[in-house]
């Protein structure tokens, strides 16, 4: 995500998704997961901190409404698997929480807020490999902004948002930021 590139005041940023839009796309993604997974019996959702975890929890709630079953949800910290660790200041590790039944033989759906270069997802796949062996891995993202550097694509996309490299996408969620919105603006310093 480009949250560090977004101007602090974000006055030039324009909303591309608001709260009701985000709720609607998460409902659609939940229905798509149930359809593709033929009922979601063996689905495990793993959110990538920070906002991916909140999105995974929201998806789990929507999946429970649809299926009538609790869907296991957890988080997957990728900090130590990133290929840009030396290029950024040190950061605190997030938590990895794997549901009690684990991920072996399950359909794991990784959940993140923004898909950009694909490097975060590559790191998530490496982290997942150290935890267990899922039957399959899929990816759900709120926003796909393009500009992939690796051959990675999302299975479930809330909104495809073609951007230029000069633009920044900022996702705000009520759990972390007090409101639900996706903003598109020009990167600071541009």
Secondary structure, 3 states (H helix, E strand, C coil): CCCCCECCCCCCCEEEEEHHHHHHHHHHHHHHHHHHCCCCCCEEEEECCCHHHHHHHHHHHHHHHHHCCCCEEEECCCHHHCCCHHHCCCCCCCCCECCCCCCCCCEEEEEEEEECCCHHHHHHHHHHHHHCCCCEEEEEEEEECCCCCCCCCCCEEEEECCCCCCEEEEEECHHHHCCCEEEEEEECCC
